[in-house]
Structure formats: structure tokens, C-alpha cells
Amino acid sequence: MIGEHVLAGYAHDAGGREALGLARAIVGLTGGRLSVAIVHPPDVPAAAGEARALLEQAASFLDDMPVDLLVQEGRGVGRGLTLLASRTGADLIVVGSPEGGARGRIGVGAAADHLLHSATEAVMLTPSGYTPPEDLDRITVMYVRRPQCDDAVIRAAQAAERLDVPLRLVTLALGDVHPERLRDDLALAIRLATDSAELPPEDVSADLAEGDDVAEAMGDLDWAEGEILVCASSEDASVHRVFIGEVALKVLRAAPCPVTVLPRGYF
């Protein structure tokens, strides 16, 4: 299950603290291992020491939770986090939104943009101003009938079973489409979820969100306070890498909750 080893990309700003808080909450749910990292630019003699001092400050927010503090030199934060995740065996990278974005929405900075187009681990992004609730209420999967999304349904169903939370499958019906076919696809996805995990039938639901565009359709949905949204990578992704498609990126920007993007072929 995702979250056995969570790597939080830390920065000394609101987004960094929010990423740290979300990573801590995920580890609290999964019982996994937490690492917190700062990536600093090369050829700056004092950078490593400053990064270490900031990490020690960050650790003070964790209330004695065990944590590995990592300092990595790199020419890009996203590249450095991917290298660290590969080296340490992390299966989830958590990053925050840059300052100045819309509160309650995810902003994609340079580090997140790199991760969303080349990471080899699952990537979770934190909305601006986000404070994790005490409990996880539901896992939602953005679904389109294709192999990557079927894989996401299987993994999300297994996570929902382990965490004892409901699972919701959502398909967007944008513009002039045929809802009947999309509902048929959702019905097959529900069967896939219940066949993949021991979830009570009443704990697996599906919604067809209609709208002229992604933002309108996303606004047509209800969202729980403790919700996590899962998206699959694009068909253009290389195997075992994240590559977010155009529609999924719009979904991510419109989501009011943390969003996790899985690498293609994630198991």
C-alpha cells in the first residue's frame, strides 16, 4: 500500500509546513516510515549546513515522531527528491503548493511540475492552506476505463480496506457525451473494486460528475473533509513513471483535497 515510506519535500515556508503535516498524517494512518528532505543548490558552501538547521526545526513540529532527516544537493528540487526516493526506498513523495496560490487549491510549482512528469514514485500534492483532519473519511479515484485507471482502482480498494474507509469512483462527463456508456464503465469499475478487496458493497460508490469543463464538473461533486483523490498517470507515461495528462492536471488544480498521482504500472 502507498505510504509505507513517505518522503516529504520540505521548504521553510507555508507549503513546506503543509507538506510536512500531510506526510505526518499519512504515516500516522499507514504506520509507515517518514523521511523529510531539503534539496539545496550545488556549489553553495553554506547551503548544506543551513538545510540541516532547517530540518532540525522541522523535526520539532513532529512531536517526537521518528523521522529521517535528509539533505540532498541538486540542481532542481524535484530531481533531488526523485533521487532520494529511489535511494531510500520511499514509495510516496509529498510536496506542498507554492505561496501566493488560491487557498484550498493545489498550485504546481517547479518541483511538483518535475515530479508530475518524471517521478518513479507516487506523488501527493497538498492544497494551499491545508490542515489534515484527524481522520481519513474517504478515498476517491478519478476513473476512465483504461488499464492505468483499473490498476488505480485495485490499489485504492486495497488501501480503503486496510484503512477501513469508503471508496468512491468518479468519472467526469464533459460537454456532449453519452452518460449511459460512462455509467456502464463505472459499474464495471465497482465490480473490479469489490473483487480486489474485501470491502462491503455499501462502502463502494460511484459518481458521474457533469459539466461543460473540468472545473464545473468537479464543483458538481461533494467532498468530505478528510478526502484523498487518486489519479492514474497518462497513457503517455513510461512504465513505472508518473506523467500527468492534460485533463488530470485540470482535475488536480480544481480538487479541494490532496491528490495522489500514481506511476504507470504501480504495484
C-alpha positions as CSV (number, residue, x, y, z in Angstrom):
1,M,0.0,0.0,0.0
2,I,1.2,3.5,-0.7
3,G,2.6,5.2,2.4
4,E,4.9,2.5,3.7
5,H,7.7,5.1,3.4
6,V,6.8,8.7,2.9
7,L,9.3,11.3,1.7
8,A,8.2,14.9,2.4
9,G,9.9,17.7,0.4
10,Y,10.4,20.4,2.9
11,A,10.8,24.2,2.4
12,H,10.9,26.9,5.0
13,D,7.5,28.3,4.0
14,A,3.8,27.6,4.4
15,G,3.8,25.0,1.6
16,G,6.7,23.1,3.2
17,R,4.9,23.0,6.6
18,E,1.7,21.8,5.0
19,A,3.5,19.1,3.1
20,L,5.2,18.0,6.4
21,G,1.8,18.0,8.1
22,L,0.2,15.8,5.4
23,A,3.2,13.4,5.3
24,R,2.9,13.0,9.1
25,A,-0.8,12.3,8.8
26,I,-0.3,9.7,6.1
27,V,2.4,7.9,8.2
28,G,0.0,8.0,11.1
29,L,-2.5,6.1,9.0
30,T,-0.2,3.6,7.5
31,G,2.2,3.1,10.3
32,G,5.0,3.6,7.8
33,R,8.3,5.4,7.9
34,L,8.8,9.1,7.5
35,S,11.7,11.0,5.8
36,V,11.9,14.7,5.4
37,A,14.3,16.2,2.9
38,I,15.6,19.6,1.7
39,V,17.3,19.8,-1.7
40,H,19.8,22.6,-1.9
41,P,21.7,24.0,-4.9
42,P,25.2,22.9,-5.6
43,D,28.4,25.0,-5.2
44,V,27.0,26.9,-2.3
45,P,29.3,26.2,0.7
46,A,26.9,27.1,3.5
47,A,23.8,25.5,1.9
48,A,24.1,22.1,3.4
49,G,24.5,23.4,6.9
50,E,21.5,25.8,6.5
51,A,19.4,22.9,5.2
52,R,20.4,20.7,8.2
53,A,19.4,23.5,10.6
54,L,16.0,24.0,8.9
55,L,15.4,20.2,9.0
56,E,16.1,20.2,12.8
57,Q,13.4,23.0,13.1
58,A,11.0,21.0,11.0
59,A,11.5,17.9,13.2
60,S,10.3,20.0,16.2
61,F,6.8,20.0,14.6
62,L,6.6,16.2,14.7
63,D,6.2,15.7,18.4
64,D,9.0,13.1,18.7
65,M,7.7,11.0,15.8
66,P,10.6,9.0,14.4
67,V,12.0,10.7,11.2
68,D,14.9,10.5,8.9
69,L,16.3,14.0,8.1
70,L,17.9,14.1,4.6
71,V,20.0,16.8,2.9
72,Q,20.4,16.4,-0.9
73,E,22.4,18.5,-3.3
74,G,20.7,19.0,-6.6
75,R,20.1,21.4,-9.5
76,G,16.3,21.0,-9.1
77,V,14.2,20.1,-6.1
78,G,12.0,17.7,-8.0
79,R,15.0,15.9,-9.4
80,G,16.7,15.8,-6.0
81,L,13.5,14.3,-4.3
82,T,13.2,11.6,-7.0
83,L,16.9,10.7,-6.5
84,L,16.4,10.5,-2.7
85,A,13.2,8.4,-3.0
86,S,14.9,5.9,-5.3
87,R,17.9,5.7,-2.9
88,T,15.9,5.3,0.3
89,G,13.1,3.2,-1.0
90,A,10.3,5.8,-0.4
91,D,7.1,4.9,-2.2
92,L,5.4,8.3,-1.9
93,I,6.7,11.9,-2.3
94,V,4.7,14.7,-0.7
95,V,5.1,18.3,-1.7
96,G,3.2,21.5,-0.9
97,S,1.8,24.3,-3.0
98,P,3.8,27.5,-3.6
99,E,2.9,30.5,-1.7
100,G,0.6,33.0,-3.3
101,G,-1.9,30.5,-4.8
102,A,-5.6,30.2,-4.2
103,R,-6.3,28.9,-0.7
104,G,-7.8,25.4,-0.7
105,R,-6.4,24.6,-4.2
106,I,-3.3,23.0,-5.4
107,G,-0.6,25.1,-7.0
108,V,2.0,23.4,-9.2
109,G,5.5,24.8,-8.6
110,A,8.7,23.9,-10.3
111,A,9.4,20.9,-8.1
112,A,5.8,19.5,-8.4
113,D,5.9,20.0,-12.2
114,H,9.1,17.9,-12.4
115,L,7.7,15.2,-10.2
116,L,4.4,15.1,-12.1
117,H,6.2,14.4,-15.4
118,S,9.0,12.1,-14.4
119,A,8.9,10.7,-10.8
120,T,9.2,7.0,-10.4
121,E,7.2,7.0,-7.1
122,A,3.7,8.1,-6.4
123,V,3.4,11.9,-5.9
124,M,1.0,13.6,-3.5
125,L,0.3,17.3,-3.6
126,T,-1.1,19.4,-0.8
127,P,-3.6,22.3,-1.3
128,S,-2.6,25.7,-0.1
129,G,-3.6,26.3,3.5
130,Y,-4.3,22.6,4.1
131,T,-4.5,21.2,7.6
132,P,-5.1,17.4,7.7
133,P,-8.2,16.4,9.7
134,E,-7.9,13.8,12.4
135,D,-9.5,11.0,10.4
136,L,-9.5,9.9,6.7
137,D,-13.1,9.9,5.6
138,R,-12.9,8.5,2.0
139,I,-10.6,7.7,-0.9
140,T,-11.8,8.8,-4.3
141,V,-10.4,7.6,-7.6
142,M,-10.8,9.6,-10.8
143,Y,-11.8,6.9,-13.3
144,V,-11.7,6.5,-17.1
145,R,-11.9,2.9,-18.5
146,R,-8.2,2.1,-19.3
147,P,-5.6,-0.2,-17.7
148,Q,-3.9,2.5,-15.7
149,C,-7.1,3.5,-14.0
150,D,-8.1,-0.1,-13.4
151,D,-4.7,-0.5,-11.6
152,A,-5.5,2.6,-9.5
153,V,-8.9,1.2,-8.6
154,I,-7.3,-2.0,-7.4
155,R,-4.7,-0.3,-5.3
156,A,-7.2,2.2,-3.9
157,A,-9.6,-0.5,-3.0
158,Q,-6.9,-2.4,-1.1
159,A,-5.9,0.8,0.7
160,A,-9.6,1.5,1.6
161,E,-10.0,-2.0,3.0
162,R,-6.8,-1.7,5.1
163,L,-7.7,1.8,6.4
164,D,-11.4,1.0,6.9
165,V,-12.7,3.9,4.8
166,P,-15.2,4.0,1.9
167,L,-14.1,4.1,-1.7
168,R,-15.6,6.3,-4.4
169,L,-15.1,6.2,-8.1
170,V,-15.7,9.3,-10.1
171,T,-15.9,9.8,-13.9
172,L,-16.2,13.3,-15.5
173,A,-18.9,13.7,-18.2
174,L,-17.7,16.8,-20.0
175,G,-19.7,18.5,-22.7
176,D,-21.7,16.5,-25.2
177,V,-21.1,12.9,-24.1
178,H,-23.2,9.7,-23.6
179,P,-23.7,9.2,-19.8
180,E,-25.1,5.7,-20.3
181,R,-21.7,4.3,-21.5
182,L,-19.8,6.1,-18.7
183,R,-22.2,4.7,-16.1
184,D,-21.6,1.2,-17.6
185,D,-17.9,1.7,-17.2
186,L,-18.4,2.8,-13.6
187,A,-20.4,-0.3,-12.9
188,L,-17.6,-2.4,-14.1
189,A,-15.1,-0.4,-12.0
190,I,-17.2,-1.0,-8.9
191,R,-17.1,-4.8,-9.6
192,L,-13.3,-4.6,-10.0
193,A,-13.0,-2.8,-6.7
194,T,-15.2,-5.3,-4.8
195,D,-13.4,-8.2,-6.4
196,S,-10.0,-6.7,-5.5
197,A,-10.6,-6.1,-1.7
198,E,-13.0,-7.2,1.0
199,L,-15.0,-4.0,1.0
200,P,-18.7,-4.1,1.9
201,P,-20.8,-3.2,-1.2
202,E,-22.2,-0.2,0.6
203,D,-18.7,1.2,1.1
204,V,-18.1,1.4,-2.7
205,S,-19.9,4.1,-4.6
206,A,-19.6,5.9,-7.9
207,D,-20.5,9.4,-9.2
208,L,-20.8,10.8,-12.7
209,A,-19.9,14.5,-12.5
210,E,-21.3,16.5,-15.3
211,G,-20.2,19.9,-16.6
212,D,-19.1,21.9,-19.6
213,D,-15.5,21.8,-18.3
214,V,-13.4,20.1,-15.6
215,A,-13.8,22.8,-13.0
216,E,-17.6,22.8,-13.4
217,A,-17.8,19.0,-13.2
218,M,-15.5,18.9,-10.1
219,G,-17.8,21.5,-8.5
220,D,-20.7,19.2,-9.1
221,L,-19.3,16.7,-6.6
222,D,-19.4,16.6,-2.8
223,W,-16.1,16.4,-1.0
224,A,-15.5,15.1,2.5
225,E,-13.3,17.0,4.9
226,G,-10.9,14.0,5.1
227,E,-10.7,13.1,1.4
228,I,-7.8,11.9,-0.7
229,L,-8.1,11.9,-4.5
230,V,-6.2,9.3,-6.6
231,C,-5.4,9.8,-10.3
232,A,-3.6,7.5,-12.7
233,S,-0.8,8.6,-15.0
234,S,-1.4,9.2,-18.6
235,E,-1.1,6.5,-21.3
236,D,1.9,8.5,-22.5
237,A,3.8,7.7,-19.2
238,S,6.8,5.4,-19.4
239,V,6.4,2.3,-17.3
240,H,6.9,2.9,-13.6
241,R,6.9,6.7,-14.1
242,V,4.5,9.5,-13.4
243,F,3.2,11.5,-16.3
244,I,0.1,13.5,-15.7
245,G,-2.2,14.2,-18.6
246,E,-3.9,17.4,-19.6
247,V,-7.3,16.5,-18.1
248,A,-5.8,15.1,-14.9
249,L,-3.8,18.2,-14.4
250,K,-7.0,20.3,-14.6
251,V,-8.6,17.9,-12.1
252,L,-5.6,18.3,-9.8
253,R,-5.9,22.1,-9.9
254,A,-9.7,22.0,-9.2
255,A,-9.5,19.5,-6.4
256,P,-10.2,20.8,-2.8
257,C,-8.2,17.9,-1.2
258,P,-4.8,16.3,-1.5
259,V,-4.2,14.5,-4.8
260,T,-2.0,11.5,-5.4
261,V,-0.8,10.6,-8.9
262,L,0.3,7.0,-9.4
263,P,3.1,5.9,-11.7
264,R,2.1,3.9,-14.7
265,G,2.1,0.2,-13.7
266,Y,2.2,1.0,-10.0
267,F,2.0,-2.2,-7.8
